[in-house]
Amino acid sequence: MENVISVKNMRESDAFTINTSVSGRELMYRAAMGVYKNFTPKGKIAVICGSGNNGGDGYALAEILAERGNVPTIIRCSDKLSDDGAYYFDRCVKKGIGVSFYDEGDDLSSYDIVVDCLLGTGFSGTLREPLLTLIEKINQSGAYVVSVDINSGLSGANGIVSPTAVKSDITVSIGYFKTGMFLNDAPRYIGKLVNEDIGIKLLKKQYYLLSGDEISLFTGYSGIQLTAEDFSREYALDEDEFRRSPLKVVSKESTDSKKIFVIDYNGSKLIVDQTYVYFQSDRV
């Protein structure tokens, strides 16, 4: 079984690793290489970068692509750079990789592949312009879409989208799967989902990902199988709280009722058995 963790645990584990064993710059390179291994570069490629370390992953990936003969176009959405992102951005500039700032008139339909490095797992809330329109353009581009770590616009904590997110053909999670990749709106936006281990030391084990075969252990006579909508209707006193904090709400109901719940989110499942929380997805 693979680990699934909270955004907070991911952030703290990442910081611990950087402080004790592996530099942030090296982790960024490993993340970019992990993404590179999971799609086939071809045609025109756009790497769309935001301001944080997710954008830095994009700059590192752009350099890797260029070194292997698939020179991309970098489209920036902010002039801000993280420290490690600045290092890889400078290397891209020195290598002559084309860089432009996003303009609302930009047409992404000419690209064969679009790599989404806009927002990382820490995003929550409501998308605002110009990112809202840019994400809609990515979704309408007709390109093969690769999301790095998580689909921009999707909450890494609970999988809520407001009002939209990047729809990926493949999402390459970095380090460990995050809870929001399996909850609420996530199944409608994530195509194939893979995880790349880049050597981050996990501080705390929390939840686990089941294989398709293992799910049968919970879907027999002892498991109550419900859609998220049905669980909300039958068990959640506060539907908004269930949507914001499904792990907390279902875990409490499982403990109180001494029942196993298998909650279906259109192909991704949340399984709670009083002691443990598991996930399963047909996208993995």
C-alpha positions in Angstrom: 0.0 0.0 0.0 1.2 3.5 -0.8 1.0 6.5 1.5 -1.6 9.2 1.2 -0.9 12.3 3.3 -2.2 15.7 4.2 -0.8 18.9 2.6 0.5 19.9 6.1 2.4 16.7 6.5 3.8 17.1 3.0 5.0 20.6 3.7 6.6 19.6 7.0 8.2 16.5 5.5 9.6 18.5 2.6 11.1 21.1 5.0 12.6 18.4 7.2 14.2 16.7 4.3 15.7 20.0 3.0 17.0 20.9 6.5 18.6 17.5 7.1 19.6 15.7 4.0 18.7 16.9 0.5 18.8 20.4 -0.9 15.6 22.0 -2.2 17.4 22.5 -5.5 18.1 18.8 -5.8 14.5 17.9 -4.9 13.3 20.3 -7.5 15.4 18.6 -10.2 14.2 15.1 -9.0 10.6 16.3 -9.2 11.1 17.6 -12.8 12.8 14.4 -13.9 10.0 12.4 -12.4 7.5 14.3 -14.5 9.7 14.0 -17.6 9.6 10.2 -17.2 5.8 10.0 -17.3 5.0 11.5 -20.7 6.4 11.4 -24.2 7.6 14.8 -25.4 6.6 15.6 -29.0 5.6 18.6 -31.1 5.2 22.0 -29.6 5.4 22.1 -25.8 4.3 24.9 -23.5 5.4 24.8 -19.8 3.2 27.2 -17.9 4.7 28.4 -14.7 3.4 30.2 -11.6 5.3 32.0 -8.9 6.2 29.3 -6.3 8.1 26.0 -6.3 5.5 24.5 -8.6 6.7 27.0 -11.2 10.3 26.1 -10.2 9.5 22.5 -11.1 8.4 23.8 -14.5 11.6 25.6 -15.1 13.7 22.6 -14.1 11.5 20.5 -16.5 12.0 23.0 -19.3 15.8 22.7 -19.0 15.5 18.8 -19.0 13.4 18.9 -22.1 15.7 21.3 -23.9 18.8 19.2 -23.1 17.1 16.3 -24.7 16.1 18.0 -27.9 12.5 19.0 -27.1 12.9 22.7 -26.6 9.7 24.1 -25.0 8.2 27.5 -24.6 8.0 28.8 -21.1 4.9 30.9 -20.3 5.2 32.8 -17.1 2.2 34.0 -15.0 4.2 36.0 -12.5 7.5 37.8 -12.2 8.1 36.3 -8.8 10.4 33.3 -8.3 11.2 31.1 -5.4 15.0 30.8 -4.6 15.3 27.4 -6.2 13.0 28.3 -9.0 15.2 31.3 -9.8 18.2 29.0 -10.2 16.5 26.9 -12.8 14.9 29.9 -14.5 18.3 31.5 -15.0 19.6 28.3 -16.5 16.7 28.2 -19.0 17.5 31.8 -20.0 21.2 31.0 -20.5 20.2 28.1 -22.7 18.1 30.3 -24.9 14.7 28.7 -24.1 11.9 31.0 -25.2 10.2 32.8 -22.3 7.1 35.0 -22.4 4.6 36.4 -20.0 1.0 35.2 -20.3 -1.3 37.6 -22.2 -5.0 37.3 -22.3 -4.8 37.1 -26.1 -2.6 34.1 -26.0 -3.9 31.0 -28.0 -2.8 27.7 -26.6 -4.4 25.6 -29.3 -1.2 25.5 -31.3 0.6 23.4 -28.6 0.7 19.6 -28.6 1.5 19.3 -24.9 0.8 21.8 -22.1 2.5 21.3 -18.8 0.6 22.8 -15.9 3.0 24.2 -13.2 0.8 27.1 -12.0 -0.4 26.3 -8.5 0.8 23.7 -6.1 -0.9 21.6 -3.4 -1.2 24.5 -1.0 -3.8 26.3 -3.1 -7.4 26.6 -1.7 -10.2 29.1 -2.2 -11.5 30.6 -5.3 -9.6 31.1 -8.6 -9.3 34.7 -9.7 -8.2 36.4 -12.9 -6.0 36.1 -14.8 -5.5 32.5 -13.7 -9.2 31.6 -14.1 -9.2 32.5 -17.8 -5.8 30.9 -18.4 -7.0 27.6 -16.9 -10.0 27.7 -19.1 -7.7 28.2 -22.1 -5.6 25.2 -21.0 -8.8 23.1 -20.8 -9.9 24.2 -24.3 -6.5 23.9 -26.0 -7.0 20.4 -27.2 -3.4 19.7 -26.1 -2.2 16.7 -24.0 -2.1 18.2 -20.5 0.4 17.2 -17.8 -0.2 18.6 -14.3 2.8 18.7 -12.0 2.1 17.6 -8.4 -1.6 18.5 -8.6 -4.0 20.1 -11.0 -4.0 23.9 -10.6 -7.2 25.0 -9.0 -7.8 21.8 -7.2 -7.4 21.9 -3.4 -4.7 19.4 -2.2 -6.5 19.1 1.1 -10.1 18.2 0.1 -10.4 18.1 -3.7 -12.7 21.1 -3.9 -12.7 23.2 -7.1 -13.9 26.8 -7.2 -15.0 27.3 -9.9 -12.8 25.2 -12.1 -9.3 23.5 -12.3 -7.0 22.2 -15.0 -8.3 19.0 -16.5 -5.2 16.8 -17.0 -4.5 13.7 -19.1 -1.9 12.8 -16.5 -1.1 14.2 -13.0 2.3 13.4 -11.6 2.2 13.7 -7.8 5.5 14.5 -6.2 6.7 12.8 -3.1 3.4 11.3 -1.9 -0.2 11.3 -2.9 -2.3 14.0 -1.2 -5.8 13.5 0.2 -7.4 16.0 -2.1 -6.5 13.9 -5.2 -9.2 11.4 -4.3 -12.0 13.6 -2.8 -14.9 15.8 -3.9 -14.3 17.2 -7.4 -10.9 15.6 -8.1 -12.1 12.6 -10.1 -13.6 14.9 -12.7 -10.3 16.7 -13.3 -7.6 14.1 -12.9 -7.0 11.7 -15.8 -4.3 9.2 -15.0 -2.6 9.7 -11.6 0.9 8.6 -10.7 3.3 9.4 -7.9 7.0 9.9 -8.1 9.1 9.2 -5.0 11.9 11.9 -4.9 13.4 11.0 -1.5 11.3 13.1 0.9 11.4 11.7 4.4 7.9 11.2 5.6 7.4 12.5 9.1 4.1 10.8 9.8 2.2 8.0 8.2 -1.5 8.9 7.9 -3.5 7.2 5.2 -3.0 4.5 2.6 -3.9 3.8 -1.0 -5.4 0.4 -1.7 -5.1 -1.5 -5.0 -8.1 -2.6 -6.9 -7.8 -6.1 -5.5 -7.6 -4.9 -1.9 -10.8 -2.9 -2.1 -12.7 -6.2 -2.1 -11.8 -6.6 1.6 -14.1 -3.6 2.4 -16.9 -4.0 -0.1 -18.3 -7.2 1.2 -21.0 -7.8 3.8 -19.4 -5.5 6.4 -18.9 -2.3 4.3 -21.6 0.2 3.8 -21.2 1.5 0.2 -22.6 4.9 -0.6 -22.0 7.7 -3.1 -20.7 10.9 -1.5 -24.1 12.4 -2.2 -25.9 9.6 -0.4 -23.6 9.7 2.6 -24.1 13.5 2.8 -27.9 13.1 2.6 -28.1 10.2 5.1 -25.3 10.9 7.6 -23.9 14.4 7.4 -25.7 16.9 9.7 -23.8 19.7 7.9 -23.3 19.0 4.2 -20.9 21.9 3.8 -18.7 20.5 6.7 -18.7 17.1 5.0 -17.5 18.6 1.8 -14.8 20.7 3.5 -13.7 17.9 5.9 -14.8 14.5 4.6 -12.1 12.6 6.5 -13.2 14.1 9.8 -16.9 13.6 9.2 -16.8 10.0 7.9 -14.2 9.0 10.6 -16.5 10.3 13.3 -19.5 8.5 11.9 -17.5 5.3 11.6 -16.4 5.5 15.2 -19.8 6.4 16.5 -21.7 3.7 14.6 -18.9 1.1 14.6 -19.4 0.7 10.8 -17.1 0.5 7.8 -17.9 3.1 5.1 -16.9 3.0 1.5 -17.7 6.4 0.0 -17.6 6.6 -3.8 -16.6 9.8 -5.6 -17.2 8.7 -9.2 -14.3 6.3 -9.4 -12.3 7.3 -6.3 -13.2 5.8 -3.0 -12.7 6.9 0.6 -12.7 3.9 3.0 -13.0 4.3 6.8 -13.0 1.4 9.2 -12.9 3.1 12.6 -9.1 2.7 12.9 -7.7 3.5 9.5 -8.5 5.6 6.5 -7.8 4.3 3.0 -8.3 5.5 -0.6 -8.7 3.7 -3.8 -8.9 5.0 -7.4 -9.3 3.5 -10.8 -7.2 6.5 -12.1 -4.0 5.2 -10.4 
